[in-house]
């Protein structure tokens, strides 16, 4: 790590700490889960909107609306997937423990691997081994919650759905960002996500404004730390560190969120779920390593097929 230089190491540390605040702040906030999900995205638009409103951003958005309806549809679907992600994971952090909700939503790489397989990509054996390990860990962790309460089990299921929706969001985003800039893509998907969550909140009669000051501080915190600061530091680190390394390091969000949950809201995971959570995290790490191997193999194969001059 010392070869990376202090700025990159600091960025990675800030990123891990920032994303680790998400679940504890959600559990701490005295506000409805869906309202938290809505405001987290709506406030993010206050930062991204001005950047996307520049001449280049306006030109790309105009082109999307007038000429590239397929990419626009991908952006809209991505925003809906993000709405499902936040609309399930945020409530899960209030129903089950911070540690369990964080670990289960961090299964996104597993579902990304499944999506890649459905699209015809052959995954290495180590990836399937990692998936099997992670599934075993998830079963153990969720099984332990059966002894806690029905709400805890529901929270586990919602967190898993959040992980699946996150994988769909990333897969759609990968397609869209080959055509539009990250800023335009993020602004479009966040707008759709916020609008979808607003509709759900209004339809269900969810309170959107009348919260105590501490709840508003938590809402701002979930926007500033995991959503903006965390993602910014990750993007900075990716200039010097491989995506696999960053993703594996971000798995420290699980113990990080657990520690912050203990410090902020005096919450610790049920001791019976700890082995399952540990196995689950190891499984996800193995999947990420397998993905890195598959990526390197593809690069080597493509290079070998290039004609010699």
N, C-alpha and C positions, 0 to 999 in steps of 0.2 A: 504493500500500500504506500510505502514511503516514496516509491518511484513516481507516483501519480502527482505529487506536489501537494502542498498544504491546501490550496484553494479547492481542489477536487475532493480531497478527503473531507474537508469541512462541509462542502456541498452535500456529499453523501450522508454525513452525520445529520445535517439539518433536514435533509429529505426524509430520513428514517424517523426522526423525532416528530416532524411535521405530520406525516401520514399517520403516525401512531396516535395522534390526538383525536382523530375523527370519531371513533366509536365511543371513547370516554366522554367527549363533549356532547355527543348525541344522547347518551344515557343520562348525562347530567342535566340537560336542558329541560325545563318544565314547560314543554310545548309539544303539541301533537307531532307525531313522527312525519306525517305527510307534509305538514307545514314546514318542518325543518328541511325536508328534501326540496320543497319548492324554493324556499328562500336561499338555500345554498347555491342553486343554479341561477336564480334571478340576480343575486348580488354579484355573481361572477360575470354576468353580462355587463355590469356597470364598468368593469375593467376591460373586458374584451371588446365591447361595443365600439368605443372610440378608435381602437386600433383597426377594427374591420371597416370603419367608416371612411378610411382614407381612399384616395382615388383608385389605387390598385384593387382594394377590397370591394369597392362599389362596382368596378368594372367586372370583376369575377362574379359577383352576386348577380348582376344584370345579365351576364352571359348564361349563368345557371338557369335563371327564370325563363329567359327567352329562347335559348337554343339547346341547353344540355339538361333536358328534363330527367334523363336517366340518373345522372349524378345527383341532381336535386332530390330525386326520390330516395337515393341511397342515404343522403344527408338526413332526410326526414325520418327514414326508418332507423337510422342510427340514433337520432334524438329520442325516438320512441323506446328503443332498447335501453337507452340511458335512463329514461323515466322509469322503466320497469326495474332497472338496477337499483336506483335510489329509492323507488317506491316499495321495494321489498327489503333491501338491506338496512335502511334507516330504521324501519319498525323492528327489525330483528334485534338491533342493538338495545332496544328497550324491553324485549321479551325474554331474551336469553342473556347469558353473561357477555361482557365485552370481549373476553378471550375467545369464546366459542364463535360469536358472530364474526369476529375478525378473521379467525382461522378458516371458517367455511367460505367466506366471501373471497378469500385469497386463493380459492381453487380455480380462479379464472384461467390460469395457464393450462389446466387439465381440459377444460371445456374448449379452449382454443385448439388444443391438439385433436380433440374429437371432431371439431369443425373442419380442421385441415384434412383429416382422414376422409370425412364425407365429401370433400372437394377433390379427392383423388390423390392426396399426398401420402406417400408411404412413410410411416414413422418407424424409427429404430426400436429394437427390442427394449432398450433401456427406458424409453418413454412409456411403453406399456407396463413395464415393471413399476415405474414411478406412479402410474395411474392406479395400479392394483394396491400399492402401499397406501396411497392417499385415500382411496375408497375404504380400505380397511380402517384407517384412522378415523374417517368421517363416521363410519358405522359405530365404532367404539364410542366416539364423543357424543353422537346423537343418542345412542343407546343409554349412556349414562344420564342423559337429560330426561329420559322416561321416568327415572326415579325422582326427578326434581319436580316437574309440573308439566301440564299440557301446554302451557304458554311457552315454556322453554323449548319444547319440541317444535312448536309452531315457529318459533324464532329461528331454530336450526334450519327448518325447511325454507323459510324466507331468505335466509342468508345464502343457502345453496342456489336458490333461484336468482338471487342477486349476482352470484358468481357466474352463472350461465349467461345472464343478460349482459354482464360486463364483457364476456368473451364475444358475444354477438356484436356489441358496440365496437369493440376493437377490430373485429373482422370487417365490418362495414366501413369503419374509418380508414382502414388500410386501403380499401378500394377508392374511397372518395379523395384521399390526399394525394393520389397520383394525378389528379386533375386540378384541385383547388388548394390554396394555401392552408396551413394549419389554423391560422387565425380565422379565416372565413369558414372553414369547416367547423371549428369549435364554436364559433358564434351561432352558426345555423343550428347545429345539433343541440347546444345549450338552450337556444330559444324554443325549439320544438319541445325539448324536455320540460322546461319551465312551464310552457303553455299547457302541456298534457297534465302535469302535476297540478296546475291551477284548476283545470277543469275537474279533476278528480276531487280536489279539496272543496270546490264549490258544490259539486254534486253530492258529496257526503256531509256537507255542513261543517267542515273542519274549520276551526278558528284560525285566522291568518294574521291577526294583528295584536289582539289583547293578551300579551305575554308579560311576565315580570322582566325587569331589567336584566336579571341574570340569564334569562333565556335568550334575550337578544344578544348578549355578550357571547353566549355559546354559539349562536347562529353565525355571528360575525367571525368567531374563531374557526368554525368549520369551513368557512369560505376562505379566510386568509391563510390558515396553516396548511391543511391537506390539499385544498383545491388550487390555491395559487402558489404559495411558497413551496410546498412539496413538489408540485409538478414542475415549477420553474427550476428548482435545484436538480431534479432528475434530468431535465433536458440539458442543463449545463454539464452535468457529469457525463452524459452520453457522448459528449464531444471527445472524451478521453478514455472512457471505460465502455466495455462491451455491454450490450443490452442484457445479456444473460447474467453477467456479474451484478448489474444494477438490480435486476429482478430478484436474484437470490438474496442480495442484501436487503431488499425491501420486505423479504419474509420476516426480517427482524421486527416488522410491524406487529406481529403476533405477540411476542414477549413484551415489546414496547407498549402496546395498547393495554396489555394485562397489568404492567407496572403502573401506568398512568391511571388505569381504572381503580387500582388499589389506593393510589395517592389522592385522586380527585373525589372519588365517590365511595371509597372504602369497600370496594367489591373485588373479590377473588373468585376464580373459577372453582367449581366443585371438584374436589380432589379426584373423584372418579372419572372425570372427563380429561384430566391432564395427560394420561398416557395416549389417549386417542388424538388429542390435539398435537402432541409431539410427533406421533407417527404421521399424521396428516401433513404437517409442515415439511417433514423429511421427504414425503412422497412428492409434494409439489416441487421441492428443490431438485429431485431426481428428474422430474418431467422437464424442468428448465434446462438441465444439463443435456438431456436427450435432444431437446430442440436445438441447442447449440451445435451438437454433433451433426444433426441432420442438415443444418444450415451450412456448415463447413463442407460436408460431403457434396452438397448441391453446387457450391462454388467451385470445388475441385473438378466435379464432373463437367460443369459448363466450360471451365477453362480448357479441359482436355479435348472438348469438342470444337474448340476454336481452330480454324484453319491456320496452318503455319505459312509464314511469308518467306 
